[in-house]
């Protein structure tokens, strides 16, 4: 009887022990997080490394033409504007006619040209007569030399007037042709049809600019002047194209302050072959530079902000992912610089990490 009772206790104990082991195994399996192969393919893993600390400086500015490729067109004669051939924003080729001006000065030059050509014809005939007489020994060599001098003077006057007409670009009916000195866009126009052009006029009538290369001038406040140097990388964003980032470098610092705005200007040159950037566009300029110290850095996207703290997911393998609190020193240019929490060489998840973080905290 005692043997039978002991056997029952042994079987019951074994069953209880087996049940406990099964429950513990289930609990362990439940608590262990394993990253699936599908999720493993969707994440991105980066390695923490010591890098120079980058900093950003945000400035406001505007788009301007390259002043070396901007030419102002002035009238060379007085008169009345007869016909304007172009309007603001038009693209013109070098030598293209921009406007016609009816000018009394051109009429006077034409009169001078007619007289000079007539004098030249008379002088040439006189020279021929003098040469014939000299051949017949009816005149002296001096007469031939004087006749040749008259021809040379008449030719010089004709050449002078021809040179003037090359400068003034004479048109039909005593008109002066205003032409473009370069290929580019009309960015300024200060004349209208039938407008009088006076001899004392000092204002340009057109401004032509090439826009395939453009400048961005940014304003630097006094507090930031010491932080700006030539060669710094710059990212430029405009209101018109907020999703497009233009990349350039600071190539000139204007070392004086504007007396009105109390700011110093810097210049960034940009390629504008697509002609998206227009003069006077507002631009936001972000300069990138190194502070001079080094810290552990990971992509900014790896940070998880929760409960007023920052965390990263440290990845060892798909069975071993740890939530680690970190202290960011700063974020700049897409990188997060950490003062503590990670060691160089440790790997962190920088994409789709929030899903894993939530699963680990359930």
C-alpha positions, 0 to 999 in steps of 0.5 A: 500500500505504501509503495502504491501511494509513493508511486502516485506521488512520484507520477504527480510530481513528475507531471507538475515539474513537466508543466512548470518547465513547459510554462517557463519555456512558453514565458521565455519564448514570449519574452524573447523578441526575434527580428523576422527576415522580412523586417531585417530586409526593411531596416538599415544598419549604421555603425557609430563612429568618431567624426568631426562635429559639423555645424550649420548656420542658416542665413537669408539671402536673394538671387542676383545676376553675376555682375560680370555678365550684366551689361547696361545699354545706353543711347549714343545719340539723341532723338525719338524712340521709333520702335521697341523690338523687345520686352522685359524677360525676352532672350536676345542674341548678341547683335540683335536689334533692341530698339530704333531711334529716329535721330537728327544726329544720324541725319547730320552724319549722313549729310557729312558722309554724302559730302565726304564721298563727293569730296573724295570723288572730286579729289580722285578726278583732280588727281587723275587730271594732275597725273595726265598733265604731269605725263604730258609735261604740262604740270609739275610733280608738286601738283600731283603730290597736292592732288594726292594729298586731297584724295588722302584727306577725303578718304580719311574723312570717309573712313572716320564717318564709316567708323562712326556708323559702325559704332552707331549702327545706322538704320534706314531713314536716319535711324539709330539701331540699339543692339544687344552687346551680349546674348542674355535676358532683358532684365531692365527696360527704361524706354517706351515708344515715342519717348524723347532721348535727350543728349544729357540723358545719363540713364541706361535704356536696357540691361542685358544679363546672362543667367546661366550662372547666378549668384546668391548673396546671403546676409550675415549678422555681426554675431555670426561673422567670425563663424563664416569662411570662404570655401564653406559648403552651402545648401540653397532653397528657394520659395519657388522650388522648396523641394530642390536643394542647390549646392555651392560654396562660399566663394567671396566674403564682402568684408564690410557691413551694410550701414542700413541692415548692419549685415555682411554679405557673402556670395555663392555661385550656382550653375543655372542652366535650367534657368529656374533661378530668377534675379530677386528670388528669396533664398534660404542659405544653410552653411555647413562647417566643422566645429573643430572637435570630434564625437561619436556620430550616428545618422539623425534618423536613428534617434527615437524620442520618447518620454522626454529622452532619446534612444537608439536601437543597438543591433547585434543580431536579429535575436539581440536588439537592445534599447539604449538611452543616449544624450545628443550633443547636437544634430547637423547635416543629417548626423546626430553627435552623442555625448554619451550612450554609444561606443565606436563600432556599435551598430544602430538601426536607422530606418523603421526602428520605431516599429521595433522599438514599440514591439520591444516595449509592449 
